[in-house]
């Protein structure tokens, strides 16, 4: 059970890059905008992260061009809050 009131930061090993949880949001881009990460650090009391899915065309030269980025949340309500607060406006944007 998560600690009540704890904000999960990038420094915590249990959140961030390559972390996948029950509630995924397809960001329709090949990267995650920094605004999304900042929002999670300031607002999430449950675990969160982002991960990538490749389209099978990845190579060492262009690996990032052929991937799809997802934000992921342990808590469904936080996923919805993220989506409404910054997810929609960042859909299709990459860093």
C-alpha positions, 0 to 999 in steps of 0.5 A, spaced: 500 500 500 502 506 498 504 511 503 499 517 504 501 523 501 507 521 498 509 524 492 513 519 487 519 523 484 524 521 479 529 519 484 525 514 487 527 507 483 520 505 483 517 510 478 520 513 472 523 510 465 521 503 463 516 503 469 509 500 467 503 499 471 495 497 470 493 504 467 497 506 460 496 512 456 498 512 449 501 518 448 501 518 440 508 520 439 515 517 440 517 521 446 515 523 453 514 531 454 518 534 460 511 537 462 508 530 463 514 528 468 514 534 472 506 534 473 507 526 475 512 529 480 508 534 483 501 530 483 502 523 483 501 519 490 501 513 487 507 510 482 507 512 475 512 511 469 513 511 462 515 506 457 516 505 450 513 499 445 517 499 438 514 497 431 519 492 429 523 497 425 528 499 431 535 500 429 541 503 432 541 509 428 534 510 428 531 507 434 527 512 437 523 514 431 520 507 431 517 507 438 510 509 441 511 512 448 506 510 454 505 514 460 503 509 466 499 509 472 498 505 478 492 508 480 486 509 475 484 516 478 491 519 477 491 517 470 485 520 469 487 527 472 494 526 468 490 525 462 485 531 463 491 536 466 496 535 461 496 528 457 491 531 452 495 537 450 501 533 450 498 528 445 502 527 439 508 531 442 515 529 443 521 532 447 
